Amino acid sequence: MTAIQIKHRFTEAVLFEFEATNAQQQSGLALRAALEAATTAGANLRGANLHGANLRGANLHGADLHDAN
């Protein structure tokens, strides 16, 4: 398992941390899984740096991604 950190794009503060499985890492969808988990947990992701994330098909209903990259 690998820790995925979603950080603020300007301050680098950790907004959410997620333990990705090996399968998620190998599939390239670990950041998507982390973002979905953060959304479910109600994490504040304003200003998050999501550069390079494959979010195709992600369920982000209710996510606050204001000023996210």
C-alpha positions in Angstrom: 0.0 0.0 0.0 1.1 3.5 -0.8 0.1 6.8 0.9 -1.4 9.3 -1.6 -1.5 12.9 -0.4 -3.8 15.5 -1.9 -2.0 18.8 -1.3 -3.0 22.5 -1.6 -1.6 23.8 -4.9 -0.1 27.0 -3.3 0.8 26.1 0.3 1.6 22.4 -0.2 -0.5 21.7 3.0 -1.8 18.1 3.0 -5.6 18.3 2.6 -6.3 14.5 2.6 -4.2 11.4 2.9 -5.3 8.0 1.4 -3.7 4.5 1.5 -3.9 3.2 -2.1 -3.8 -0.5 -2.7 -1.3 -2.1 -5.1 -4.1 -2.7 -7.6 -5.0 1.0 -7.6 -1.4 2.0 -8.0 -0.8 -0.4 -10.9 -4.0 0.6 -12.7 -3.0 4.3 -12.5 -6.2 5.2 -10.7 -4.8 5.7 -7.2 -5.4 9.5 -7.2 -8.9 9.0 -8.5 -9.6 6.6 -5.6 -8.1 9.0 -3.1 -10.2 11.9 -4.5 -13.4 9.8 -4.3 -12.5 8.8 -0.7 -11.9 12.5 0.2 -15.2 13.5 -1.2 -17.0 10.7 0.7 -15.3 11.8 3.9 -16.3 15.4 3.4 -12.7 16.7 3.1 -12.2 20.3 2.1 -10.3 20.2 -1.2 -10.4 23.8 -2.0 -7.2 24.7 -3.9 -6.1 21.1 -4.3 -3.4 20.2 -6.8 -5.0 17.4 -9.0 -2.6 17.7 -11.9 -2.3 14.5 -13.8 -5.3 12.8 -12.2 -7.4 10.6 -14.3 -10.9 11.5 -13.1 -12.9 9.9 -15.9 -15.9 8.3 -14.4 -15.1 9.6 -10.8 -18.1 10.3 -8.5 -17.3 13.7 -7.1 -20.8 14.7 -6.1 -20.7 17.3 -3.4 -16.9 17.9 -3.7 -15.7 21.4 -3.1 -13.0 21.8 -5.7 -13.0 25.7 -5.8 -9.6 26.9 -7.0 -8.4 23.4 -7.5 -5.9 22.8 -10.3 
